[in-house]
């Protein structure tokens, strides 16, 4: 995280000079210390994120791909003159352990066109789908499987 803060400092400054590097080292250290003291962050979390970075990148790739597919499906649904829209509310459970994973799944569903997460209580999701086909397979989607791997669980 310290390295990320430092790189962001240099990137936001737009140039690399000795002064910017020295200030960046100090500022990044101060922000990192603040995060450790007040935001419950620790160097162990850096290591955990690095260990799971492959799954995290895979999740981002799947998210981008699902957004592209959902855009195409929604466009086809809206533009086709003879297609009828059948909106539906879908409820399902995804046994994710952490609040972060649950919220990430809810936000990922909302980011894909044609679906909106209406409610999230414990592990139960309520999702509005523009068409009933959009709600099929939400409980065992690739999002859920990758989030299980990120959490360290084996997907069932």
C-alpha positions, 0 to 999 in steps of 0.5 A: 500500500505504501508503494501504491501511495508513493506511485500515486503521489508521483503520478498526480504530480506529473513529473519526477524530480528529487523534491517530488520523490522526497516529499512523496516518500514522506507523504506516502509514509504519513498516509500509510501510518494514518491508515494503519492507526485509524483505518484498521489497516496492517502490513499483513493485509498488503500480503493477503492482497498480493496473494489474492491479486490473481483472483482479483484481476480475474474478477475484474476481467469477468466483471468487464466481460459481463458488463459487455455481454449485458450491454449487448443483451440489453441493447438487443432487448430494447432495440428489437421491435418484437421483443417483449420485456418481462421484468422480474424481481429475483431473490437468491442467497450467496454464502459469502463470509465477509461484508466486503464480498457481499457488497462487491457482489451487489455492486457488480450486479448493479454495474451490469446493465439490466440488473439492479440490486434492490436489497441486501440483507445478510446473504440474501439479495433482491435483484430487479432484472429488466428481463427474466433471462437476466436473473438466471444463474445469479446465485452460482455466477462466476462473480460468486465463484471468484468471490469464494476463491478470494475469500479462501472458500471452495465454491460449492 
